[in-house]
Structures are given as C-alpha cells and as structure tokens.
C-alpha cells in the first residue's frame, strides 16, 4: 500500500463518502493521479464507488469494511514503532506535534493551490 492509499482511506473514515475531486483537494493530489490511486483501492476491495443520491452524474467513494479492517491492521503495525520513537513525548506533546505538522501540511496545500 502506498502512503497516499492510506491517506485516502483515513480521509474517507474521517470525512465520510467523498468525490474524487474532494479527495484530490483535501490531500493536495493532482486529480489525474487520484484516478489510479482510487482504481487500485477499488480493485483491492477497500473502497467502492457509489452513485451520489443528489447528483446522479457523480460518484462518491466510500470505504468498505475490508478497507476499515486493513487500516486497523496497519495501525497495529505502526503503533509499536511509533511508541518507541515518540516514547519520550507525553500525550499532550504528541498532540501538539500533530497540530504543528498539520499546520505545515495546510500551509503547503494552500501554497500549491495559489
């Protein structure tokens, strides 16, 4: 699984059903790249394209139960090294680090779109 595959799955968990365009915008990924990423996830059975109830011309992506299972398995694999690497930080410090990193990501995204 590529890092962007995981980002897409996490994004669908956090924000719910989303269009490819919405995902492209949120993740700062070129829409033409997103097609291949989504195709891979769909082929693996981790996401599903579902017709939008309001705009029948549009498809939304939803994470499947298998996709949720894969994310839980990945989290379990990553949890141990993360605890070792960041073991010196308290929960509050980890939260602060996460917030700071998100600011950097948001700043890069806004500059990319300008």
C-alpha positions as CSV (number, residue, x, y, z in Angstrom):
1,X,0.0,0.0,0.0
2,X,1.3,3.4,-1.0
3,X,1.2,6.2,1.6
4,X,-1.4,8.0,-0.5
5,X,-3.6,4.9,-0.4
6,X,-3.6,5.1,3.4
7,X,-4.3,8.8,3.3
8,X,-7.3,8.3,1.1
9,X,-8.7,5.6,3.4
10,X,-8.1,7.7,6.5
11,X,-9.8,10.6,4.8
12,X,-12.9,8.5,4.0
13,X,-13.0,7.4,7.6
14,X,-12.8,10.9,8.9
15,X,-15.0,12.8,6.4
16,X,-17.2,10.0,5.1
17,X,-18.2,9.5,1.4
18,X,-16.4,11.9,-0.8
19,X,-15.9,12.5,-4.5
20,X,-12.5,12.1,-6.2
21,X,-12.4,15.8,-6.6
22,X,-13.0,16.4,-2.9
23,X,-10.3,13.9,-2.0
24,X,-7.9,15.5,-4.5
25,X,-8.4,18.9,-3.0
26,X,-8.1,17.7,0.7
27,X,-5.0,15.7,0.1
28,X,-3.3,18.0,-2.4
29,X,-3.1,15.3,-5.1
30,X,-3.4,16.0,-8.8
31,X,-6.9,14.7,-9.9
32,X,-5.3,12.7,-12.7
33,X,-3.1,10.9,-10.2
34,X,-6.1,10.3,-8.0
35,X,-7.8,8.1,-10.6
36,X,-5.0,5.4,-10.5
37,X,-4.9,5.5,-6.7
38,X,-8.7,5.0,-6.5
39,X,-8.6,2.3,-9.1
40,X,-6.1,0.4,-7.0
41,X,-8.2,0.7,-3.8
42,X,-11.3,-0.4,-5.6
43,X,-9.5,-3.4,-7.2
44,X,-8.4,-4.4,-3.7
45,X,-12.0,-4.1,-2.4
46,X,-11.0,-1.3,0.1
47,X,-13.3,1.4,-1.4
48,X,-16.4,1.4,-3.5
49,X,-17.7,3.9,-6.0
50,X,-21.3,4.7,-5.2
51,X,-23.7,6.9,-7.2
52,X,-24.4,10.2,-5.5
53,X,-28.0,10.5,-4.3
54,X,-28.3,14.2,-5.2
55,X,-26.3,14.4,-8.4
56,X,-26.7,11.1,-10.2
57,X,-23.8,12.0,-12.6
58,X,-21.4,12.0,-9.7
59,X,-19.8,9.0,-7.9
60,X,-18.8,9.1,-4.3
61,X,-16.2,6.9,-2.7
62,X,-16.9,5.0,0.4
63,X,-14.6,2.9,2.5
64,X,-15.6,-0.8,2.7
65,X,-15.5,-3.0,5.8
66,X,-12.4,-4.6,4.3
67,X,-10.8,-1.2,3.9
68,X,-11.5,-0.4,7.6
69,X,-10.0,-3.8,8.5
70,X,-6.9,-3.0,6.5
71,X,-6.5,0.4,8.3
72,X,-6.9,-1.3,11.7
73,X,-4.2,-3.8,10.8
74,X,-1.8,-1.1,9.6
75,X,-2.4,1.0,12.7
76,X,-1.5,-2.0,14.8
77,X,1.7,-2.5,12.8
78,X,2.6,1.2,13.1
79,X,1.7,1.6,16.8
80,X,4.7,-0.2,18.3
81,X,7.4,1.7,16.4
82,X,5.6,4.9,17.0
83,X,5.5,4.3,20.7
84,X,9.2,3.5,20.7
85,X,10.1,6.5,18.5
86,X,7.9,9.0,20.3
87,X,8.1,7.4,23.8
88,X,9.8,10.4,25.3
89,X,6.8,12.6,24.5
90,X,3.7,12.9,26.7
91,X,0.2,12.5,25.2
92,X,-0.1,16.3,25.3
93,X,3.2,16.8,23.5
94,X,2.2,14.3,20.8
95,X,-1.0,16.2,20.3
96,X,1.0,19.5,20.0
97,X,3.4,17.9,17.5
98,X,0.5,16.6,15.4
99,X,-1.2,20.0,15.4
100,X,2.1,21.7,14.3
101,X,2.6,19.1,11.5
102,X,-1.0,19.7,10.3
103,X,-0.3,23.4,10.1
104,X,2.7,22.7,7.8
105,X,0.6,20.5,5.6
106,X,-2.2,23.1,5.4
107,X,0.4,25.8,4.5
108,X,1.9,23.6,1.7
109,X,-1.6,22.8,0.4
110,X,-2.6,26.5,0.3
111,X,0.6,27.5,-1.5
112,X,0.2,24.7,-4.0
113,X,-3.3,25.9,-4.9
114,X,-2.2,29.5,-5.3
